[in-house]
Amino acid sequence: MESSKIEQFLEGKTIFITGATGFLAKILVEKILRIQPNVKKLFLLLRGSDTKSARIRFKEEILQAELFNVLREKLGAKLNNLIEEKVFPVAGDVSFEDFGIENMEMKDEMFKEIDTIIHSAASTRFDERYDIAMKTNVQGAVNVLKFAKRCAKLKILVHVSTAYVCGEGEGVIAEKSFRLGETLNKDLYLDIDVEKKVIEDKLKELGAQNLTSKEVTMTMRDLGIQRATLHGWPNTYSFTKAMGEMLLGHLKENLHLVIIRPTIITSTYYEPFPGWIEGVKTVDSFFLAYGKGISNIFLGDPNTNVDLIPGDMVVNSILAAIVAHGNIESSQEFIYHISSSKRNPLKLVNIPLFLHHYFTKNPWIDKDGNIIKVKEITTFNNMDSFRTYISRYYWPLLKILELANLLSWYYLIDGTYQNLRRKIDRAIRLSELHRPYLIFLGSFDDVNTERLRMAMKECNMDDVLNFDPRCINWEDYFINIHLPGVMKRLA
């Protein structure tokens, strides 16, 4: 892990990271502290009422994470001194201007010293409430940009987006930026102010009704999906991330902006150790359900390239972009697809084989000590066939339970009808939300990213900052790294 070049670059730098409690940001903080303890300062934005609460969150949710075990073993007692000297948790929220930072002395210090900003804070739920997604993913990006413009020494702003801002694209999807107002529905124009007004009007309408908070939440989630679909995006997440990119590109002026667009992020491939993951990611909910014997049905076109990329490779690409661009005076916008579908494609048809192989050899043991025997996976390549299967095998049972419910045979059903109905509705909703990623006819061009990889190779940093998916053997990764990590840390 020795590299004089990365040491020279990161040494003495002051870096500001938003979304510090997120999966990627944790890997990023750990890597920086491990390879460059001589970084000047790390300002980390965390939600909290004050600096004290932010520090508590940092220690409990970041520093104590298993991810930092390697760093703890390496530094021992020196780690606490390093943290006290270098790491500065900041209480704030990207949805507010200046993040709502109340510590004026710290804010002034940040404006004077920050030279690099990595914006990774985001609402990543596919069907997030539209108002929340708008505040975090759209207005949050604008607030970060405004803050960046006030940083006297700023060299670069790295914005972490998603490759799926493309929507449900087909063919080879280029690393190109959005124009303000561009929409995937070519018959429409996207006016972001109109979208904000739609949210405002809907909230007023709901406020006049006697609704529960859950009803309001579900209505605002549905509104996000409706507006996304209207403009050609499959979900609220990709729609609002696209709007955030549009505003950054439109408002950046002379600021040096780099946009990192990862695909489906999975557990770490190598650093600081293989298989670390936190929080159920896009496809892991299906893996867990299968391993626990809950479901053996899987939505997905076998010919789809499931574009996965390990979290540590995404972090390495962020640092590589900083190395490559951090000292360049440029107002140009750079976009990088951090993906695998072009260089090392993984066909969806292989994933059920990996799952069956792994869980046959490593069966899940339930709370009663029983071994869960998995069945072969049944795959459906479209939602219609998926719903037909549900209707054929589950709806008759629902009808029987519904009759029992009407006849008040509660002693026989004991809530079974309601539970089964909820599970079916949830399975259909989850499958619909994940459909754009599991039935996807595109692949992501990575010409810019390949140039970045070559630049790292030329300065002998490709080992330190490896983000080349060609080194991944997908079967080995699934069976020996990812699935063991998922079952150990998420099950």
C-alpha positions as CSV (number, residue, x, y, z in Angstrom):
1,M,0.0,0.0,0.0
2,E,3.0,2.3,-0.4
3,S,2.7,5.1,-2.9
4,S,4.7,8.3,-2.7
5,K,2.4,10.0,-5.3
6,I,-0.8,9.5,-3.4
7,E,1.0,10.5,-0.2
8,Q,2.2,13.7,-1.8
9,F,-1.2,14.5,-3.1
10,L,-3.3,13.8,0.1
11,E,-0.7,15.1,2.5
12,G,-1.7,18.4,4.0
13,K,-5.1,18.4,2.3
14,T,-8.3,19.4,3.9
15,I,-11.2,17.3,2.7
16,F,-14.9,17.8,3.3
17,I,-17.2,14.7,3.0
18,T,-21.0,14.8,3.2
19,G,-23.1,11.8,4.1
20,A,-20.4,10.6,6.4
21,T,-22.5,7.8,7.9
22,G,-23.2,6.3,4.5
23,F,-21.7,3.1,3.2
24,L,-19.4,4.7,0.7
25,A,-18.3,7.5,2.9
26,K,-17.3,5.1,5.7
27,I,-15.0,3.2,3.3
28,L,-13.6,6.5,2.0
29,V,-12.8,7.8,5.5
30,E,-11.2,4.5,6.5
31,K,-9.1,4.4,3.3
32,I,-7.8,8.0,3.7
33,L,-6.8,7.5,7.3
34,R,-5.1,4.2,6.5
35,I,-3.1,5.3,3.5
36,Q,-2.5,8.9,4.5
37,P,-2.5,9.7,8.2
38,N,-0.8,13.0,7.2
39,V,-4.0,14.4,5.7
40,K,-4.5,17.8,7.3
41,K,-8.1,17.6,8.2
42,L,-11.3,15.6,7.4
43,F,-14.5,17.6,7.9
44,L,-17.4,15.1,8.1
45,L,-21.0,16.2,7.8
46,L,-23.4,14.2,10.0
47,R,-26.9,14.9,11.0
48,G,-27.0,16.1,14.6
49,S,-28.2,18.9,16.9
50,D,-24.8,20.1,17.7
51,T,-21.0,19.3,17.4
52,K,-21.2,17.1,20.5
53,S,-24.0,14.9,19.0
54,A,-22.1,14.8,15.7
55,R,-19.0,13.5,17.5
56,I,-21.0,10.9,19.3
57,R,-22.6,9.7,16.0
58,F,-19.1,9.6,14.4
59,K,-17.7,7.4,17.2
60,E,-20.7,5.1,17.4
61,E,-21.7,4.7,13.8
62,I,-18.4,5.2,11.9
63,L,-15.4,4.6,14.1
64,Q,-16.7,1.6,15.9
65,A,-17.8,-0.1,12.7
66,E,-16.1,-3.5,11.9
67,L,-14.7,-1.7,8.8
68,F,-12.2,0.1,11.0
69,N,-10.7,-3.1,12.5
70,V,-7.7,-3.2,10.2
71,L,-7.0,0.5,11.0
72,R,-7.3,-0.2,14.7
73,E,-4.9,-3.2,14.5
74,K,-2.5,-1.1,12.5
75,L,-2.4,2.0,14.7
76,G,-3.5,0.7,18.1
77,A,-3.7,3.4,20.7
78,K,-2.4,5.9,18.2
79,L,-5.8,5.8,16.3
80,N,-7.5,7.9,19.0
81,N,-4.9,10.6,18.7
82,L,-5.1,10.6,14.9
83,I,-8.9,11.0,15.1
84,E,-8.7,13.8,17.6
85,E,-6.1,15.7,15.5
86,K,-7.5,15.1,12.0
87,V,-11.2,14.3,12.0
88,F,-13.8,17.0,12.7
89,P,-17.5,15.9,12.7
90,V,-19.8,18.7,11.7
91,A,-23.5,18.8,12.7
92,G,-25.5,19.6,9.6
93,D,-27.9,18.6,6.9
94,V,-27.4,19.1,3.1
95,S,-31.1,20.1,2.7
96,F,-30.3,23.4,4.4
97,E,-28.3,26.3,3.1
98,D,-24.8,26.2,4.6
99,F,-26.1,22.8,5.9
100,G,-27.6,24.6,8.9
101,I,-24.2,24.7,10.6
102,E,-24.6,26.7,13.8
103,N,-20.9,26.6,14.8
104,M,-19.8,29.8,13.0
105,E,-16.2,29.4,14.0
106,M,-16.0,26.0,12.4
107,K,-17.9,27.2,9.3
108,D,-15.4,30.0,8.8
109,E,-12.5,27.6,9.3
110,M,-14.1,25.3,6.6
111,F,-14.4,28.2,4.1
112,K,-10.7,29.1,4.6
113,E,-9.2,25.6,4.5
114,I,-11.2,23.1,2.5
115,D,-9.6,22.3,-0.9
116,T,-11.6,19.1,-1.8
117,I,-15.3,18.4,-1.4
118,I,-16.8,14.9,-1.8
119,H,-20.6,15.0,-1.9
120,S,-21.9,11.6,-1.2
121,A,-25.0,12.4,0.9
122,A,-28.2,11.1,-0.8
123,S,-31.5,9.6,-0.2
124,T,-31.1,6.2,-2.0
125,R,-34.6,4.7,-1.5
126,F,-36.1,4.1,-4.9
127,D,-39.6,5.2,-3.7
128,E,-38.6,7.9,-1.2
129,R,-41.1,10.6,-0.4
130,Y,-40.9,13.1,-3.2
131,D,-40.5,16.0,-0.9
132,I,-37.6,14.4,1.0
133,A,-35.9,13.2,-2.2
134,M,-36.2,16.7,-3.7
135,K,-34.7,18.3,-0.6
136,T,-31.8,15.8,-0.3
137,N,-30.9,14.9,-3.9
138,V,-31.8,18.1,-5.7
139,Q,-31.7,21.0,-3.3
140,G,-28.9,19.3,-1.4
141,A,-26.7,19.3,-4.5
142,V,-27.3,23.0,-4.9
143,N,-26.5,23.7,-1.3
144,V,-23.2,21.8,-1.6
145,L,-22.4,23.8,-4.7
146,K,-23.1,27.1,-3.0
147,F,-21.0,26.1,-0.1
148,A,-18.2,25.0,-2.4
149,K,-18.1,28.4,-4.1
150,R,-17.4,30.1,-0.8
151,C,-14.4,27.9,-0.1
152,A,-11.3,30.0,-0.9
153,K,-8.9,27.2,-1.6
154,L,-11.3,24.7,-3.3
155,K,-9.7,22.7,-6.1
156,I,-12.4,20.2,-6.9
157,L,-16.0,19.1,-6.1
158,V,-16.7,15.4,-6.5
159,H,-20.4,14.6,-6.7
160,V,-21.4,11.0,-6.3
161,S,-24.4,10.2,-8.4
162,T,-25.7,7.0,-10.0
163,A,-25.2,5.5,-13.5
164,Y,-29.0,4.9,-13.5
165,V,-29.7,8.6,-14.1
166,C,-30.0,7.2,-17.6
167,G,-33.4,5.7,-16.7
168,E,-34.1,2.5,-18.6
169,G,-31.7,3.2,-21.4
170,E,-30.7,0.7,-24.1
171,G,-27.5,0.1,-26.0
172,V,-24.3,1.7,-25.0
173,I,-24.9,4.6,-22.5
174,A,-22.4,7.4,-22.8
175,E,-20.7,9.3,-20.0
176,K,-22.4,12.5,-20.9
177,S,-24.0,15.3,-18.9
178,F,-27.6,16.5,-18.7
179,R,-28.8,19.8,-19.9
180,L,-31.1,21.7,-17.6
181,G,-34.7,20.9,-18.5
182,E,-33.8,17.7,-20.4
183,T,-36.2,14.8,-19.9
184,L,-36.2,11.2,-20.9
185,N,-39.7,11.7,-22.1
186,K,-38.9,13.7,-25.3
187,D,-42.4,15.1,-25.5
188,L,-41.9,17.1,-22.2
189,Y,-39.7,19.8,-20.7
190,L,-38.5,19.3,-17.1
191,D,-39.0,22.5,-15.1
192,I,-37.6,21.8,-11.7
193,D,-39.4,24.8,-10.2
194,V,-42.7,23.3,-11.4
195,E,-41.8,20.0,-9.7
196,K,-41.2,21.9,-6.4
197,K,-44.6,23.6,-6.8
198,V,-46.2,20.2,-7.4
199,I,-44.7,19.0,-4.1
200,E,-45.8,22.2,-2.3
201,D,-49.4,22.0,-3.6
202,K,-49.7,18.3,-2.7
203,L,-48.4,18.9,0.9
204,K,-51.0,21.7,1.3
205,E,-53.7,19.4,0.0
206,L,-52.7,16.6,2.4
207,G,-52.4,19.1,5.3
208,A,-56.1,20.0,4.9
209,Q,-57.1,16.4,5.2
210,N,-57.3,14.3,8.4
211,L,-54.6,11.8,7.4
212,T,-52.2,9.7,9.4
213,S,-48.4,10.3,8.9
214,K,-48.3,6.9,7.2
215,E,-51.0,7.9,4.7
216,V,-49.1,11.1,4.0
217,T,-45.9,9.2,3.5
218,M,-47.4,6.7,1.1
219,T,-49.1,9.5,-0.9
220,M,-45.8,11.4,-1.2
221,R,-44.0,8.2,-2.3
222,D,-46.6,7.5,-4.9
223,L,-46.3,11.2,-6.1
224,G,-42.5,10.8,-6.6
225,I,-43.0,7.6,-8.7
226,Q,-45.8,9.3,-10.8
227,R,-43.6,12.4,-11.5
228,A,-40.6,10.3,-12.3
229,T,-42.6,8.1,-14.7
230,L,-44.2,11.1,-16.4
231,H,-40.7,12.4,-17.3
232,G,-39.3,9.0,-18.3
233,W,-37.5,7.8,-15.2
234,P,-38.4,4.6,-13.4
235,N,-38.2,5.8,-9.8
236,T,-37.9,8.8,-7.6
237,Y,-34.2,8.1,-6.8
238,S,-32.9,8.2,-10.4
239,F,-35.2,11.1,-11.2
240,T,-34.0,13.3,-8.4
241,K,-30.4,12.4,-8.9
242,A,-30.7,13.4,-12.5
243,M,-32.2,16.8,-11.5
244,G,-29.3,17.3,-9.1
245,E,-26.8,16.7,-11.8
246,M,-28.6,19.2,-14.1
247,L,-28.5,21.9,-11.6
248,L,-24.8,21.3,-10.7
249,G,-23.9,21.5,-14.4
250,H,-26.0,24.6,-14.9
251,L,-24.9,26.6,-11.9
252,K,-21.2,25.5,-11.4
253,E,-19.7,28.4,-13.3
254,N,-15.9,28.1,-13.1
255,L,-15.9,25.4,-10.4
256,H,-14.1,22.2,-11.2
257,L,-16.8,19.5,-11.1
258,V,-16.3,15.7,-11.3
259,I,-19.4,13.4,-11.3
260,I,-18.9,9.8,-10.3
261,R,-21.7,7.5,-11.5
262,P,-21.4,4.1,-9.9
263,T,-23.8,1.3,-10.9
264,I,-25.1,-1.3,-8.3
265,I,-22.7,-1.0,-5.4
266,T,-21.9,-4.3,-3.6
267,S,-19.6,-5.4,-0.7
268,T,-15.9,-4.7,-0.7
269,Y,-13.8,-6.7,-3.1
270,Y,-10.4,-6.3,-1.3
271,E,-10.1,-3.3,1.1
272,P,-9.8,-3.0,3.9
273,F,-11.0,-6.6,3.8
274,P,-13.2,-8.6,1.4
275,G,-17.0,-8.8,1.9
276,W,-17.7,-5.8,4.2
277,I,-21.2,-4.5,3.6
278,E,-23.7,-2.4,5.6
279,G,-27.4,-2.0,4.8
280,V,-29.3,-4.1,2.4
281,K,-28.4,-3.0,-1.1
282,T,-30.4,-3.3,-4.4
283,V,-30.4,-7.1,-5.0
284,D,-29.4,-8.3,-1.5
285,S,-33.0,-8.5,-0.3
286,F,-33.7,-11.2,-2.9
287,F,-30.5,-13.1,-1.9
288,L,-31.5,-13.0,1.8
289,A,-35.1,-14.1,1.1
290,Y,-33.8,-17.0,-1.0
291,G,-31.2,-18.2,1.5
292,K,-33.7,-18.1,4.3
293,G,-36.2,-20.1,2.3
294,I,-38.7,-17.3,2.1
295,S,-38.8,-17.2,-1.7
296,N,-37.3,-18.9,-4.7
297,I,-38.9,-16.7,-7.3
298,F,-36.6,-14.1,-9.0
299,L,-37.5,-11.3,-11.4
300,G,-35.0,-10.6,-14.1
301,D,-34.2,-11.1,-17.8
302,P,-31.5,-13.8,-18.0
303,N,-29.7,-11.7,-20.8
304,T,-29.5,-8.6,-18.6
305,N,-26.0,-7.5,-17.7
306,V,-26.3,-7.0,-14.0
307,D,-23.9,-4.2,-13.5
308,L,-22.3,-4.6,-10.1
309,I,-19.3,-2.8,-8.7
310,P,-17.7,-3.4,-5.2
311,G,-17.8,-0.4,-2.8
312,D,-14.0,-0.2,-2.4
313,M,-13.6,0.2,-6.1
314,V,-16.0,3.1,-6.2
315,V,-14.0,4.8,-3.4
316,N,-10.8,4.2,-5.3
317,S,-12.3,5.8,-8.4
318,I,-13.2,8.9,-6.3
319,L,-9.7,9.2,-5.0
320,A,-8.2,8.6,-8.5
321,A,-10.4,11.4,-9.8
322,I,-9.0,13.7,-7.1
323,V,-5.5,12.7,-7.9
324,A,-6.0,13.3,-11.6
325,H,-8.0,16.5,-11.3
326,G,-7.2,18.1,-8.0
327,N,-4.4,20.4,-9.2
328,I,-5.9,21.2,-12.7
329,E,-7.4,24.6,-13.2
330,S,-10.5,23.7,-15.3
331,S,-14.1,24.6,-15.5
332,Q,-14.9,21.5,-17.6
333,E,-17.3,18.9,-16.2
334,F,-16.0,15.3,-16.1
335,I,-18.3,12.3,-15.8
336,Y,-17.1,8.8,-14.9
337,H,-19.2,5.6,-15.1
338,I,-17.9,3.2,-12.4
339,S,-19.3,0.1,-13.8
340,S,-18.6,-3.5,-15.0
341,S,-20.9,-4.2,-17.9
342,K,-18.5,-3.2,-20.6
343,R,-15.2,-4.6,-19.3
344,N,-16.4,-7.6,-17.3
345,P,-20.1,-8.3,-17.9
346,L,-22.1,-10.5,-15.6
347,K,-25.2,-12.1,-17.1
348,L,-28.2,-12.3,-14.7
349,V,-28.7,-16.0,-15.7
350,N,-25.5,-16.8,-13.7
351,I,-26.7,-15.3,-10.4
352,P,-29.3,-18.0,-9.6
353,L,-26.6,-20.7,-10.2
354,F,-24.3,-18.9,-7.8
355,L,-27.0,-18.6,-5.2
356,H,-28.1,-22.2,-5.4
357,H,-24.5,-23.4,-5.2
358,Y,-23.7,-21.3,-2.2
359,F,-26.8,-21.9,-0.1
360,T,-26.7,-25.7,-0.9
361,K,-23.2,-25.9,0.6
362,N,-23.8,-23.2,3.2
363,P,-27.4,-23.6,4.3
364,W,-29.0,-21.1,6.6
365,I,-29.9,-22.3,10.1
366,D,-33.2,-20.9,11.4
367,K,-33.8,-19.9,15.1
368,D,-34.9,-23.4,15.9
369,G,-31.7,-24.9,14.6
370,N,-33.3,-26.3,11.5
371,I,-31.4,-26.4,8.2
372,I,-33.1,-24.4,5.4
373,K,-33.0,-26.4,2.2
374,V,-33.2,-24.1,-0.8
375,K,-35.0,-25.0,-4.0
376,E,-33.9,-24.2,-7.6
377,I,-34.8,-20.6,-8.5
378,T,-37.7,-19.8,-10.9
379,T,-36.9,-16.7,-12.9
380,F,-39.5,-14.5,-14.6
381,N,-38.3,-12.1,-17.3
382,N,-41.2,-9.6,-17.0
383,M,-43.6,-8.3,-14.5
384,D,-46.6,-9.8,-16.3
385,S,-45.4,-13.4,-15.9
386,F,-44.4,-12.6,-12.3
387,R,-47.9,-11.4,-11.5
388,T,-49.4,-14.4,-13.3
389,Y,-47.4,-16.8,-11.1
390,I,-48.5,-14.9,-8.0
391,S,-52.1,-15.2,-9.2
392,R,-51.9,-18.9,-10.0
393,Y,-50.2,-20.0,-6.8
394,Y,-51.1,-17.5,-4.1
395,W,-54.4,-15.8,-4.9
396,P,-56.4,-19.1,-4.5
397,L,-55.0,-19.4,-1.0
398,L,-55.8,-15.7,-0.3
399,K,-59.4,-16.3,-1.4
400,I,-59.8,-19.2,1.0
401,L,-58.3,-17.1,3.8
402,E,-60.5,-14.2,2.9
403,L,-63.6,-16.4,3.2
404,A,-62.4,-17.6,6.6
405,N,-62.0,-14.0,7.6
406,L,-65.5,-13.1,6.5
407,L,-66.9,-16.1,8.4
408,S,-65.0,-14.9,11.5
409,W,-63.0,-18.1,11.7
410,Y,-60.3,-16.1,13.5
411,Y,-59.3,-19.1,15.6
412,L,-58.3,-20.9,12.3
413,I,-56.5,-18.1,10.5
414,D,-55.0,-16.0,13.3
415,G,-54.1,-13.1,11.0
416,T,-52.7,-15.3,8.3
417,Y,-54.7,-13.7,5.6
418,Q,-53.5,-10.2,6.4
419,N,-49.9,-11.3,6.8
420,L,-49.9,-13.2,3.5
421,R,-51.6,-10.3,1.7
422,R,-49.0,-7.9,3.0
423,K,-46.2,-10.2,1.9
424,I,-47.7,-10.5,-1.6
425,D,-48.2,-6.8,-2.0
426,R,-44.7,-6.1,-0.8
427,A,-43.1,-8.7,-3.1
428,I,-44.9,-7.2,-6.1
429,R,-43.9,-3.6,-5.1
430,L,-40.3,-4.5,-4.4
431,S,-40.1,-6.4,-7.7
432,E,-41.5,-3.5,-9.6
433,L,-39.0,-1.1,-8.0
434,H,-36.1,-3.3,-8.8
435,R,-37.3,-4.2,-12.3
436,P,-35.3,-1.4,-14.1
437,Y,-32.1,-2.9,-12.7
438,L,-32.9,-6.6,-13.3
439,I,-34.5,-6.2,-16.7
440,F,-32.0,-3.7,-18.3
441,L,-31.0,-3.7,-21.9
442,G,-28.1,-1.2,-21.7
443,S,-24.4,-1.3,-20.9
444,F,-22.4,1.6,-19.6
445,D,-19.7,3.1,-21.7
446,D,-16.6,3.9,-19.6
447,V,-14.2,5.6,-22.0
448,N,-13.5,8.4,-19.5
449,T,-13.1,5.9,-16.7
450,E,-10.6,3.8,-18.7
451,R,-8.5,6.9,-19.3
452,L,-8.6,7.5,-15.6
453,R,-7.4,3.9,-14.9
454,M,-4.6,4.4,-17.5
455,A,-3.5,7.6,-15.7
456,M,-3.3,5.7,-12.4
457,K,-1.3,3.0,-14.1
458,E,1.1,5.5,-15.6
459,C,2.0,6.9,-12.2
460,N,2.1,3.4,-10.6
461,M,-1.0,3.9,-8.5
462,D,-3.2,1.3,-10.1
463,D,-2.6,-1.1,-7.2
464,V,-3.3,1.5,-4.5
465,L,-6.4,2.8,-6.4
466,N,-7.7,-0.3,-8.2
467,F,-11.1,0.1,-9.7
468,D,-10.7,-2.2,-12.7
469,P,-13.6,-4.7,-12.8
470,R,-11.6,-7.0,-15.1
471,C,-9.8,-8.4,-12.1
472,I,-13.1,-9.8,-10.7
473,N,-14.0,-13.4,-11.1
474,W,-17.8,-13.1,-10.5
475,E,-18.4,-16.7,-9.4
476,D,-15.5,-16.5,-6.9
477,Y,-16.7,-13.0,-5.7
478,F,-20.2,-14.2,-5.1
479,I,-19.5,-17.5,-3.5
480,N,-16.4,-16.6,-1.4
481,I,-16.8,-12.9,-0.8
482,H,-20.2,-11.2,-1.3
483,L,-22.7,-13.9,-0.2
484,P,-20.7,-14.8,3.0
485,G,-20.6,-11.0,3.7
486,V,-24.3,-10.6,3.2
487,M,-25.2,-13.5,5.4
488,K,-22.8,-12.5,8.2
489,R,-23.6,-8.8,8.3
490,L,-27.1,-8.4,7.0
491,A,-29.0,-11.6,7.9
